[in-house]
Amino acid sequence: ERGAGLSGGQRQRIAIARALLLDPRILILDDSTSSVDVETEFHIQQALDRLMRGRTSFVIAQRISTVRAADLILVFDAGRLVASGTHERLLEESEVYADIVQSQLR
């Protein structure tokens, strides 16, 4: 079947699990939780936090909840880097980031 009967969220969870089975020192995730609900995303984030402790991960995401706890967040607007920092710092210093956060709270 090659996953033909799986939902997008199920395929994403399987892809993350396969990547983690390789025990990578560096992991790159590109919108890896975009097809799962908020509760499932929370559980995936908790597991990734545990499993990737002491390793490097690059997470590309649309949802702020996915990157909120990151050590460093890079904010791009129209393909250009416009801000970087922690979630708290960006809320204080970046209008673009604050606008993104507010749009996701509505």
Biopython code that builds the backbone (N, CA, C, O; Angstrom):
import numpy as np
from Bio.PDB.StructureBuilder import StructureBuilder

atoms = [
    (1, "GLU", "N", (0.799, -1.193, 0.000)),
    (1, "GLU", "CA", (0.000, 0.000, 0.000)),
    (1, "GLU", "C", (0.848, 1.266, 0.000)),
    (1, "GLU", "O", (0.427, 2.295, -0.528)),
    (2, "ARG", "N", (2.032, 1.197, 0.585)),
    (2, "ARG", "CA", (2.931, 2.350, 0.646)),
    (2, "ARG", "C", (2.277, 3.572, 1.261)),
    (2, "ARG", "O", (2.528, 4.698, 0.832)),
    (3, "GLY", "N", (1.420, 3.348, 2.287)),
    (3, "GLY", "CA", (0.802, 4.448, 2.993)),
    (3, "GLY", "C", (-0.383, 5.080, 2.312)),
    (3, "GLY", "O", (-0.823, 6.159, 2.709)),
    (4, "ALA", "N", (-0.920, 4.416, 1.273)),
    (4, "ALA", "CA", (-2.029, 5.001, 0.520)),
    (4, "ALA", "C", (-3.263, 5.215, 1.393)),
    (4, "ALA", "O", (-4.035, 6.140, 1.140)),
    (5, "GLY", "N", (-3.464, 4.387, 2.406)),
    (5, "GLY", "CA", (-4.639, 4.503, 3.262)),
    (5, "GLY", "C", (-4.426, 5.365, 4.487)),
    (5, "GLY", "O", (-5.317, 5.481, 5.328)),
    (6, "LEU", "N", (-3.246, 5.978, 4.599)),
    (6, "LEU", "CA", (-2.937, 6.786, 5.781)),
    (6, "LEU", "C", (-3.294, 8.245, 5.549)),
    (6, "LEU", "O", (-3.243, 8.748, 4.426)),
    (7, "SER", "N", (-3.660, 8.913, 6.642)),
    (7, "SER", "CA", (-3.921, 10.349, 6.555)),
    (7, "SER", "C", (-2.592, 11.096, 6.488)),
    (7, "SER", "O", (-1.534, 10.516, 6.732)),
    (8, "GLY", "N", (-2.650, 12.369, 6.161)),
    (8, "GLY", "CA", (-1.432, 13.184, 6.122)),
    (8, "GLY", "C", (-0.746, 13.228, 7.470)),
    (8, "GLY", "O", (0.480, 13.150, 7.547)),
    (9, "GLY", "N", (-1.521, 13.353, 8.536)),
    (9, "GLY", "CA", (-0.954, 13.374, 9.884)),
    (9, "GLY", "C", (-0.284, 12.061, 10.249)),
    (9, "GLY", "O", (0.780, 12.050, 10.869)),
    (10, "GLN", "N", (-0.904, 10.956, 9.864)),
    (10, "GLN", "CA", (-0.302, 9.649, 10.134)),
    (10, "GLN", "C", (1.009, 9.496, 9.379)),
    (10, "GLN", "O", (1.984, 8.978, 9.924)),
    (11, "ARG", "N", (1.038, 9.943, 8.131)),
    (11, "ARG", "CA", (2.284, 9.873, 7.353)),
    (11, "ARG", "C", (3.371, 10.731, 8.005)),
    (11, "ARG", "O", (4.535, 10.334, 8.051)),
    (12, "GLN", "N", (2.988, 11.902, 8.506)),
    (12, "GLN", "CA", (3.974, 12.767, 9.158)),
    (12, "GLN", "C", (4.533, 12.109, 10.412)),
    (12, "GLN", "O", (5.740, 12.161, 10.650)),
    (13, "ARG", "N", (3.676, 11.493, 11.214)),
    (13, "ARG", "CA", (4.157, 10.827, 12.436)),
    (13, "ARG", "C", (5.094, 9.670, 12.105)),
    (13, "ARG", "O", (6.098, 9.471, 12.789)),
    (14, "ILE", "N", (4.776, 8.910, 11.068)),
    (14, "ILE", "CA", (5.636, 7.798, 10.659)),
    (14, "ILE", "C", (6.982, 8.333, 10.163)),
    (14, "ILE", "O", (8.026, 7.758, 10.473)),
    (15, "ALA", "N", (6.966, 9.414, 9.406)),
    (15, "ALA", "CA", (8.217, 9.987, 8.902)),
    (15, "ALA", "C", (9.102, 10.476, 10.048)),
    (15, "ALA", "O", (10.319, 10.292, 10.015)),
    (16, "ILE", "N", (8.498, 11.093, 11.053)),
    (16, "ILE", "CA", (9.271, 11.551, 12.214)),
    (16, "ILE", "C", (9.850, 10.343, 12.953)),
    (16, "ILE", "O", (11.023, 10.349, 13.327)),
    (17, "ALA", "N", (9.037, 9.316, 13.163)),
    (17, "ALA", "CA", (9.511, 8.111, 13.854)),
    (17, "ALA", "C", (10.669, 7.463, 13.105)),
    (17, "ALA", "O", (11.653, 7.051, 13.719)),
    (18, "ARG", "N", (10.557, 7.371, 11.790)),
    (18, "ARG", "CA", (11.641, 6.786, 10.992)),
    (18, "ARG", "C", (12.927, 7.597, 11.132)),
    (18, "ARG", "O", (14.014, 7.035, 11.262)),
    (19, "ALA", "N", (12.792, 8.915, 11.103)),
    (19, "ALA", "CA", (13.971, 9.772, 11.240)),
    (19, "ALA", "C", (14.617, 9.580, 12.606)),
    (19, "ALA", "O", (15.842, 9.519, 12.708)),
    (20, "LEU", "N", (13.808, 9.484, 13.653)),
    (20, "LEU", "CA", (14.356, 9.314, 15.005)),
    (20, "LEU", "C", (14.991, 7.950, 15.213)),
    (20, "LEU", "O", (15.922, 7.819, 16.007)),
    (21, "LEU", "N", (14.504, 6.931, 14.513)),
    (21, "LEU", "CA", (15.097, 5.597, 14.622)),
    (21, "LEU", "C", (16.545, 5.576, 14.137)),
    (21, "LEU", "O", (17.330, 4.718, 14.539)),
    (22, "LEU", "N", (16.890, 6.524, 13.274)),
    (22, "LEU", "CA", (18.259, 6.624, 12.774)),
    (22, "LEU", "C", (19.203, 7.238, 13.800)),
    (22, "LEU", "O", (20.414, 7.282, 13.584)),
    (23, "ASP", "N", (18.649, 7.715, 14.925)),
    (23, "ASP", "CA", (19.420, 8.306, 16.013)),
    (23, "ASP", "C", (20.328, 9.441, 15.510)),
    (23, "ASP", "O", (21.540, 9.408, 15.723)),
    (24, "PRO", "N", (19.745, 10.431, 14.850)),
    (24, "PRO", "CA", (20.560, 11.495, 14.240)),
    (24, "PRO", "C", (21.130, 12.475, 15.254)),
    (24, "PRO", "O", (20.512, 12.745, 16.283)),
    (25, "ARG", "N", (22.307, 13.002, 14.959)),
    (25, "ARG", "CA", (22.859, 14.095, 15.775)),
    (25, "ARG", "C", (22.231, 15.407, 15.364)),
    (25, "ARG", "O", (22.100, 16.323, 16.176)),
    (26, "ILE", "N", (21.838, 15.502, 14.091)),
    (26, "ILE", "CA", (21.169, 16.688, 13.561)),
    (26, "ILE", "C", (19.887, 16.228, 12.865)),
    (26, "ILE", "O", (19.892, 15.269, 12.093)),
    (27, "LEU", "N", (18.788, 16.932, 13.155)),
    (27, "LEU", "CA", (17.503, 16.587, 12.552)),
    (27, "LEU", "C", (16.899, 17.851, 11.947)),
    (27, "LEU", "O", (16.849, 18.896, 12.597)),
    (28, "ILE", "N", (16.449, 17.751, 10.717)),
    (28, "ILE", "CA", (15.783, 18.873, 10.045)),
    (28, "ILE", "C", (14.335, 18.467, 9.797)),
    (28, "ILE", "O", (14.055, 17.462, 9.143)),
    (29, "LEU", "N", (13.420, 19.276, 10.337)),
    (29, "LEU", "CA", (11.987, 19.010, 10.175)),
    (29, "LEU", "C", (11.352, 20.196, 9.472)),
    (29, "LEU", "O", (11.467, 21.331, 9.934)),
    (30, "ASP", "N", (10.688, 19.939, 8.363)),
    (30, "ASP", "CA", (10.059, 20.997, 7.576)),
    (30, "ASP", "C", (8.543, 20.850, 7.656)),
    (30, "ASP", "O", (7.964, 19.967, 7.023)),
    (31, "ASP", "N", (7.903, 21.720, 8.439)),
    (31, "ASP", "CA", (6.451, 21.672, 8.650)),
    (31, "ASP", "C", (5.993, 20.264, 8.996)),
    (31, "ASP", "O", (5.003, 19.770, 8.457)),
    (32, "SER", "N", (6.710, 19.636, 9.883)),
    (32, "SER", "CA", (6.493, 18.217, 10.185)),
    (32, "SER", "C", (5.217, 17.934, 10.957)),
    (32, "SER", "O", (4.803, 16.778, 11.051)),
    (33, "THR", "N", (4.584, 18.954, 11.509)),
    (33, "THR", "CA", (3.335, 18.720, 12.233)),
    (33, "THR", "C", (2.164, 19.495, 11.637)),
    (33, "THR", "O", (1.147, 19.694, 12.301)),
    (34, "SER", "N", (2.302, 19.926, 10.403)),
    (34, "SER", "CA", (1.260, 20.749, 9.782)),
    (34, "SER", "C", (-0.062, 20.005, 9.560)),
    (34, "SER", "O", (-1.111, 20.639, 9.449)),
    (35, "SER", "N", (-0.023, 18.679, 9.494)),
    (35, "SER", "CA", (-1.246, 17.915, 9.214)),
    (35, "SER", "C", (-1.794, 17.200, 10.445)),
    (35, "SER", "O", (-2.643, 16.317, 10.325)),
    (36, "VAL", "N", (-1.312, 17.579, 11.623)),
    (36, "VAL", "CA", (-1.840, 16.958, 12.841)),
    (36, "VAL", "C", (-2.576, 18.011, 13.661)),
    (36, "VAL", "O", (-2.342, 19.210, 13.505)),
    (37, "ASP", "N", (-3.461, 17.554, 14.530)),
    (37, "ASP", "CA", (-4.211, 18.478, 15.378)),
    (37, "ASP", "C", (-3.294, 19.019, 16.479)),
    (37, "ASP", "O", (-2.183, 18.526, 16.675)),
    (38, "VAL", "N", (-3.772, 20.024, 17.184)),
    (38, "VAL", "CA", (-2.960, 20.720, 18.183)),
    (38, "VAL", "C", (-2.527, 19.784, 19.314)),
    (38, "VAL", "O", (-1.386, 19.861, 19.771)),
    (39, "GLU", "N", (-3.415, 18.910, 19.766)),
    (39, "GLU", "CA", (-3.075, 17.992, 20.848)),
    (39, "GLU", "C", (-1.992, 17.006, 20.420)),
    (39, "GLU", "O", (-1.053, 16.751, 21.175)),
    (40, "THR", "N", (-2.115, 16.453, 19.224)),
    (40, "THR", "CA", (-1.096, 15.535, 18.716)),
    (40, "THR", "C", (0.226, 16.264, 18.539)),
    (40, "THR", "O", (1.283, 15.720, 18.858)),
    (41, "GLU", "N", (0.175, 17.491, 18.031)),
    (41, "GLU", "CA", (1.394, 18.284, 17.885)),
    (41, "GLU", "C", (2.084, 18.461, 19.235)),
    (41, "GLU", "O", (3.307, 18.349, 19.324)),
    (42, "PHE", "N", (1.317, 18.733, 20.279)),
    (42, "PHE", "CA", (1.869, 18.900, 21.625)),
    (42, "PHE", "C", (2.620, 17.638, 22.046)),
    (42, "PHE", "O", (3.734, 17.725, 22.563)),
    (43, "HIS", "N", (2.020, 16.468, 21.828)),
    (43, "HIS", "CA", (2.662, 15.203, 22.208)),
    (43, "HIS", "C", (3.916, 14.939, 21.381)),
    (43, "HIS", "O", (4.918, 14.451, 21.904)),
    (44, "ILE", "N", (3.860, 15.260, 20.098)),
    (44, "ILE", "CA", (5.034, 15.093, 19.239)),
    (44, "ILE", "C", (6.154, 16.009, 19.730)),
    (44, "ILE", "O", (7.308, 15.588, 19.811)),
    (45, "GLN", "N", (5.821, 17.261, 20.059)),
    (45, "GLN", "CA", (6.832, 18.214, 20.539)),
    (45, "GLN", "C", (7.467, 17.731, 21.832)),
    (45, "GLN", "O", (8.683, 17.828, 21.998)),
    (46, "GLN", "N", (6.661, 17.212, 22.745)),
    (46, "GLN", "CA", (7.203, 16.682, 23.998)),
    (46, "GLN", "C", (8.185, 15.543, 23.735)),
    (46, "GLN", "O", (9.263, 15.493, 24.328)),
    (47, "ALA", "N", (7.808, 14.638, 22.849)),
    (47, "ALA", "CA", (8.680, 13.510, 22.521)),
    (47, "ALA", "C", (9.963, 13.995, 21.850)),
    (47, "ALA", "O", (11.052, 13.523, 22.176)),
    (48, "LEU", "N", (9.837, 14.930, 20.918)),
    (48, "LEU", "CA", (11.031, 15.456, 20.242)),
    (48, "LEU", "C", (11.955, 16.164, 21.228)),
    (48, "LEU", "O", (13.175, 16.025, 21.146)),
    (49, "ASP", "N", (11.380, 16.919, 22.156)),
    (49, "ASP", "CA", (12.195, 17.595, 23.169)),
    (49, "ASP", "C", (13.022, 16.588, 23.962)),
    (49, "ASP", "O", (14.202, 16.817, 24.225)),
    (50, "ARG", "N", (12.403, 15.482, 24.338)),
    (50, "ARG", "CA", (13.114, 14.437, 25.086)),
    (50, "ARG", "C", (14.160, 13.739, 24.224)),
    (50, "ARG", "O", (15.312, 13.584, 24.629)),
    (51, "LEU", "N", (13.747, 13.322, 23.035)),
    (51, "LEU", "CA", (14.614, 12.515, 22.189)),
    (51, "LEU", "C", (15.756, 13.305, 21.558)),
    (51, "LEU", "O", (16.802, 12.734, 21.247)),
    (52, "MET", "N", (15.575, 14.591, 21.366)),
    (52, "MET", "CA", (16.602, 15.405, 20.720)),
    (52, "MET", "C", (17.455, 16.192, 21.726)),
    (52, "MET", "O", (18.294, 16.997, 21.323)),
    (53, "ARG", "N", (17.253, 15.970, 23.001)),
    (53, "ARG", "CA", (18.041, 16.654, 24.028)),
    (53, "ARG", "C", (19.532, 16.414, 23.779)),
    (53, "ARG", "O", (19.974, 15.277, 23.619)),
    (54, "GLY", "N", (20.294, 17.503, 23.750)),
    (54, "GLY", "CA", (21.721, 17.401, 23.512)),
    (54, "GLY", "C", (22.100, 17.272, 22.048)),
    (54, "GLY", "O", (23.265, 17.043, 21.723)),
    (55, "ARG", "N", (21.128, 17.416, 21.167)),
    (55, "ARG", "CA", (21.351, 17.324, 19.728)),
    (55, "ARG", "C", (20.851, 18.603, 19.067)),
    (55, "ARG", "O", (20.237, 19.455, 19.711)),
    (56, "THR", "N", (21.117, 18.718, 17.805)),
    (56, "THR", "CA", (20.702, 19.901, 17.062)),
    (56, "THR", "C", (19.506, 19.564, 16.185)),
    (56, "THR", "O", (19.490, 18.551, 15.486)),
    (57, "SER", "N", (18.511, 20.433, 16.238)),
    (57, "SER", "CA", (17.378, 20.264, 15.321)),
    (57, "SER", "C", (17.032, 21.613, 14.712)),
    (57, "SER", "O", (17.046, 22.647, 15.380)),
    (58, "PHE", "N", (16.724, 21.567, 13.432)),
    (58, "PHE", "CA", (16.251, 22.732, 12.691)),
    (58, "PHE", "C", (14.787, 22.451, 12.371)),
    (58, "PHE", "O", (14.460, 21.458, 11.720)),
    (59, "VAL", "N", (13.917, 23.333, 12.834)),
    (59, "VAL", "CA", (12.487, 23.127, 12.648)),
    (59, "VAL", "C", (11.929, 24.288, 11.834)),
    (59, "VAL", "O", (11.993, 25.445, 12.250)),
    (60, "ILE", "N", (11.390, 23.965, 10.688)),
    (60, "ILE", "CA", (10.741, 24.959, 9.834)),
    (60, "ILE", "C", (9.251, 24.801, 10.079)),
    (60, "ILE", "O", (8.697, 23.717, 9.896)),
    (61, "ALA", "N", (8.599, 25.894, 10.497)),
    (61, "ALA", "CA", (7.203, 25.768, 10.899)),
    (61, "ALA", "C", (6.400, 27.019, 10.619)),
    (61, "ALA", "O", (6.935, 28.127, 10.574)),
    (62, "GLN", "N", (5.123, 26.825, 10.433)),
    (62, "GLN", "CA", (4.169, 27.924, 10.297)),
    (62, "GLN", "C", (3.544, 28.254, 11.652)),
    (62, "GLN", "O", (3.212, 29.406, 11.931)),
    (63, "ARG", "N", (3.391, 27.233, 12.484)),
    (63, "ARG", "CA", (2.756, 27.418, 13.785)),
    (63, "ARG", "C", (3.780, 27.862, 14.830)),
    (63, "ARG", "O", (4.841, 27.254, 14.972)),
    (64, "ILE", "N", (3.448, 28.922, 15.554)),
    (64, "ILE", "CA", (4.313, 29.410, 16.623)),
    (64, "ILE", "C", (4.465, 28.347, 17.712)),
    (64, "ILE", "O", (5.542, 28.208, 18.293)),
    (65, "SER", "N", (3.399, 27.599, 17.993)),
    (65, "SER", "CA", (3.469, 26.576, 19.041)),
    (65, "SER", "C", (4.560, 25.542, 18.768)),
    (65, "SER", "O", (5.078, 24.924, 19.698)),
    (66, "THR", "N", (4.906, 25.357, 17.511)),
    (66, "THR", "CA", (5.933, 24.389, 17.150)),
    (66, "THR", "C", (7.329, 24.863, 17.537)),
    (66, "THR", "O", (8.193, 24.044, 17.851)),
    (67, "VAL", "N", (7.558, 26.163, 17.521)),
    (67, "VAL", "CA", (8.914, 26.685, 17.750)),
    (67, "VAL", "C", (9.040, 27.511, 19.028)),
    (67, "VAL", "O", (10.129, 27.986, 19.350)),
    (68, "ARG", "N", (7.967, 27.683, 19.740)),
    (68, "ARG", "CA", (7.934, 28.566, 20.910)),
    (68, "ARG", "C", (9.053, 28.303, 21.910)),
    (68, "ARG", "O", (9.611, 29.255, 22.455)),
    (69, "ALA", "N", (9.394, 27.064, 22.164)),
    (69, "ALA", "CA", (10.413, 26.714, 23.160)),
    (69, "ALA", "C", (11.821, 26.616, 22.572)),
    (69, "ALA", "O", (12.751, 26.222, 23.277)),
    (70, "ALA", "N", (11.993, 26.961, 21.321)),
    (70, "ALA", "CA", (13.304, 26.839, 20.671)),
    (70, "ALA", "C", (14.326, 27.780, 21.306)),
    (70, "ALA", "O", (13.974, 28.851, 21.802)),
    (71, "ASP", "N", (15.588, 27.370, 21.286)),
    (71, "ASP", "CA", (16.675, 28.215, 21.785)),
    (71, "ASP", "C", (16.836, 29.459, 20.930)),
    (71, "ASP", "O", (17.160, 30.534, 21.435)),
    (72, "LEU", "N", (16.608, 29.307, 19.629)),
    (72, "LEU", "CA", (16.744, 30.416, 18.698)),
    (72, "LEU", "C", (15.681, 30.283, 17.619)),
    (72, "LEU", "O", (15.540, 29.229, 16.998)),
    (73, "ILE", "N", (14.936, 31.358, 17.400)),
    (73, "ILE", "CA", (13.909, 31.398, 16.359)),
    (73, "ILE", "C", (14.349, 32.424, 15.321)),
    (73, "ILE", "O", (14.707, 33.551, 15.664)),
    (74, "LEU", "N", (14.320, 32.031, 14.060)),
    (74, "LEU", "CA", (14.611, 32.938, 12.959)),
    (74, "LEU", "C", (13.293, 33.291, 12.288)),
    (74, "LEU", "O", (12.518, 32.402, 11.931)),
    (75, "VAL", "N", (13.034, 34.577, 12.115)),
    (75, "VAL", "CA", (11.782, 35.030, 11.524)),
    (75, "VAL", "C", (12.066, 35.562, 10.124)),
    (75, "VAL", "O", (12.887, 36.459, 9.937)),
    (76, "PHE", "N", (11.371, 34.992, 9.151)),
    (76, "PHE", "CA", (11.517, 35.418, 7.768)),
    (76, "PHE", "C", (10.238, 36.099, 7.307)),
    (76, "PHE", "O", (9.139, 35.693, 7.684)),
    (77, "ASP", "N", (10.384, 37.119, 6.502)),
    (77, "ASP", "CA", (9.255, 37.810, 5.895)),
    (77, "ASP", "C", (9.614, 38.062, 4.439)),
    (77, "ASP", "O", (10.612, 38.719, 4.142)),
    (78, "ALA", "N", (8.802, 37.541, 3.540)),
    (78, "ALA", "CA", (9.053, 37.661, 2.105)),
    (78, "ALA", "C", (10.445, 37.155, 1.732)),
    (78, "ALA", "O", (11.130, 37.746, 0.898)),
    (79, "GLY", "N", (10.853, 36.050, 2.363)),
    (79, "GLY", "CA", (12.129, 35.435, 2.034)),
    (79, "GLY", "C", (13.356, 36.074, 2.660)),
    (79, "GLY", "O", (14.482, 35.658, 2.389)),
    (80, "ARG", "N", (13.146, 37.079, 3.492)),
    (80, "ARG", "CA", (14.278, 37.770, 4.125)),
    (80, "ARG", "C", (14.236, 37.585, 5.634)),
    (80, "ARG", "O", (13.170, 37.635, 6.248)),
    (81, "LEU", "N", (15.407, 37.370, 6.224)),
    (81, "LEU", "CA", (15.520, 37.265, 7.680)),
    (81, "LEU", "C", (15.265, 38.645, 8.272)),
    (81, "LEU", "O", (15.988, 39.593, 7.966)),
    (82, "VAL", "N", (14.235, 38.768, 9.125)),
    (82, "VAL", "CA", (13.892, 40.070, 9.690)),
    (82, "VAL", "C", (14.094, 40.144, 11.199)),
    (82, "VAL", "O", (14.118, 41.236, 11.767)),
    (83, "ALA", "N", (14.241, 38.985, 11.859)),
    (83, "ALA", "CA", (14.443, 38.995, 13.307)),
    (83, "ALA", "C", (14.935, 37.629, 13.764)),
    (83, "ALA", "O", (14.755, 36.622, 13.079)),
    (84, "SER", "N", (15.559, 37.619, 14.937)),
    (84, "SER", "CA", (15.965, 36.356, 15.548)),
    (84, "SER", "C", (16.016, 36.534, 17.055)),
    (84, "SER", "O", (16.235, 37.635, 17.558)),
    (85, "GLY", "N", (15.810, 35.439, 17.762)),
    (85, "GLY", "CA", (15.856, 35.483, 19.217)),
    (85, "GLY", "C", (14.958, 34.423, 19.810)),
    (85, "GLY", "O", (14.480, 33.531, 19.108)),
    (86, "THR", "N", (14.730, 34.526, 21.112)),
    (86, "THR", "CA", (13.807, 33.619, 21.789)),
    (86, "THR", "C", (12.385, 34.116, 21.584)),
    (86, "THR", "O", (12.167, 35.236, 21.122)),
    (87, "HIS", "N", (11.447, 33.295, 21.922)),
    (87, "HIS", "CA", (10.038, 33.663, 21.790)),
    (87, "HIS", "C", (9.750, 34.962, 22.559)),
    (87, "HIS", "O", (9.149, 35.891, 22.021)),
    (88, "GLU", "N", (10.184, 35.010, 23.812)),
    (88, "GLU", "CA", (9.914, 36.179, 24.644)),
    (88, "GLU", "C", (10.561, 37.440, 24.067)),
    (88, "GLU", "O", (9.930, 38.495, 24.006)),
    (89, "ARG", "N", (11.803, 37.326, 23.653)),
    (89, "ARG", "CA", (12.504, 38.485, 23.100)),
    (89, "ARG", "C", (11.848, 38.963, 21.807)),
    (89, "ARG", "O", (11.695, 40.164, 21.589)),
    (90, "LEU", "N", (11.464, 38.018, 20.955)),
    (90, "LEU", "CA", (10.833, 38.388, 19.694)),
    (90, "LEU", "C", (9.480, 39.063, 19.916)),
    (90, "LEU", "O", (9.119, 39.981, 19.179)),
    (91, "LEU", "N", (8.734, 38.618, 20.919)),
    (91, "LEU", "CA", (7.465, 39.271, 21.218)),
    (91, "LEU", "C", (7.673, 40.740, 21.574)),
    (91, "LEU", "O", (6.861, 41.597, 21.227)),
    (92, "GLU", "N", (8.756, 41.010, 22.262)),
    (92, "GLU", "CA", (9.059, 42.384, 22.675)),
    (92, "GLU", "C", (9.652, 43.223, 21.550)),
    (92, "GLU", "O", (9.381, 44.420, 21.463)),
    (93, "GLU", "N", (10.470, 42.599, 20.678)),
    (93, "GLU", "CA", (11.284, 43.365, 19.745)),
    (93, "GLU", "C", (10.902, 43.257, 18.269)),
    (93, "GLU", "O", (11.369, 44.056, 17.457)),
    (94, "SER", "N", (10.066, 42.290, 17.909)),
    (94, "SER", "CA", (9.762, 42.094, 16.492)),
    (94, "SER", "C", (8.270, 42.255, 16.219)),
    (94, "SER", "O", (7.456, 41.442, 16.656)),
    (95, "GLU", "N", (7.932, 43.287, 15.509)),
    (95, "GLU", "CA", (6.534, 43.518, 15.143)),
    (95, "GLU", "C", (6.017, 42.397, 14.242)),
    (95, "GLU", "O", (4.869, 41.972, 14.373)),
    (96, "VAL", "N", (6.861, 41.923, 13.334)),
    (96, "VAL", "CA", (6.458, 40.836, 12.430)),
    (96, "VAL", "C", (6.104, 39.593, 13.236)),
    (96, "VAL", "O", (5.059, 38.982, 13.013)),
    (97, "TYR", "N", (6.972, 39.217, 14.171)),
    (97, "TYR", "CA", (6.728, 38.026, 14.997)),
    (97, "TYR", "C", (5.480, 38.212, 15.854)),
    (97, "TYR", "O", (4.642, 37.314, 15.936)),
    (98, "ALA", "N", (5.355, 39.361, 16.484)),
    (98, "ALA", "CA", (4.185, 39.640, 17.320)),
    (98, "ALA", "C", (2.896, 39.557, 16.492)),
    (98, "ALA", "O", (1.881, 39.057, 16.976)),
    (99, "ASP", "N", (2.936, 40.039, 15.264)),
    (99, "ASP", "CA", (1.766, 39.956, 14.377)),
    (99, "ASP", "C", (1.418, 38.504, 14.053)),
    (99, "ASP", "O", (0.244, 38.137, 14.011)),
    (100, "ILE", "N", (2.435, 37.686, 13.826)),
    (100, "ILE", "CA", (2.204, 36.266, 13.540)),
    (100, "ILE", "C", (1.555, 35.599, 14.748)),
    (100, "ILE", "O", (0.588, 34.850, 14.610)),
    (101, "VAL", "N", (2.095, 35.876, 15.931)),
    (101, "VAL", "CA", (1.540, 35.288, 17.153)),
    (101, "VAL", "C", (0.084, 35.709, 17.322)),
    (101, "VAL", "O", (-0.781, 34.873, 17.582)),
    (102, "GLN", "N", (-0.181, 36.990, 17.176)),
    (102, "GLN", "CA", (-1.553, 37.484, 17.331)),
    (102, "GLN", "C", (-2.503, 36.860, 16.307)),
    (102, "GLN", "O", (-3.644, 36.539, 16.640)),
    (103, "SER", "N", (-2.049, 36.690, 15.086)),
    (103, "SER", "CA", (-2.914, 36.103, 14.054)),
    (103, "SER", "C", (-3.261, 34.656, 14.370)),
    (103, "SER", "O", (-4.317, 34.170, 13.964)),
    (104, "GLN", "N", (-2.386, 33.965, 15.090)),
    (104, "GLN", "CA", (-2.652, 32.570, 15.423)),
    (104, "GLN", "C", (-3.485, 32.426, 16.691)),
    (104, "GLN", "O", (-3.996, 31.343, 16.976)),
    (105, "LEU", "N", (-3.624, 33.495, 17.444)),
    (105, "LEU", "CA", (-4.457, 33.466, 18.642)),
    (105, "LEU", "C", (-5.930, 33.729, 18.333)),
    (105, "LEU", "O", (-6.807, 33.430, 19.144)),
    (106, "ARG", "N", (-6.187, 34.279, 17.175)),
    (106, "ARG", "CA", (-7.582, 34.608, 16.791)),
    (106, "ARG", "C", (-8.383, 33.391, 16.454)),
    (106, "ARG", "O", (-9.562, 33.502, 16.116)),
]
sb = StructureBuilder()
sb.init_structure("model")
sb.init_model(0)
sb.init_chain("A")
sb.init_seg("    ")
for serial, (resi, resn, name, xyz) in enumerate(atoms, 1):
    if name == "N":
        sb.init_residue(resn, " ", resi, " ")
    sb.init_atom(name, np.array(xyz, "f"), 0.0, 1.0, " ", f" {name:<3s}", serial, name[0])
structure = sb.get_structure()
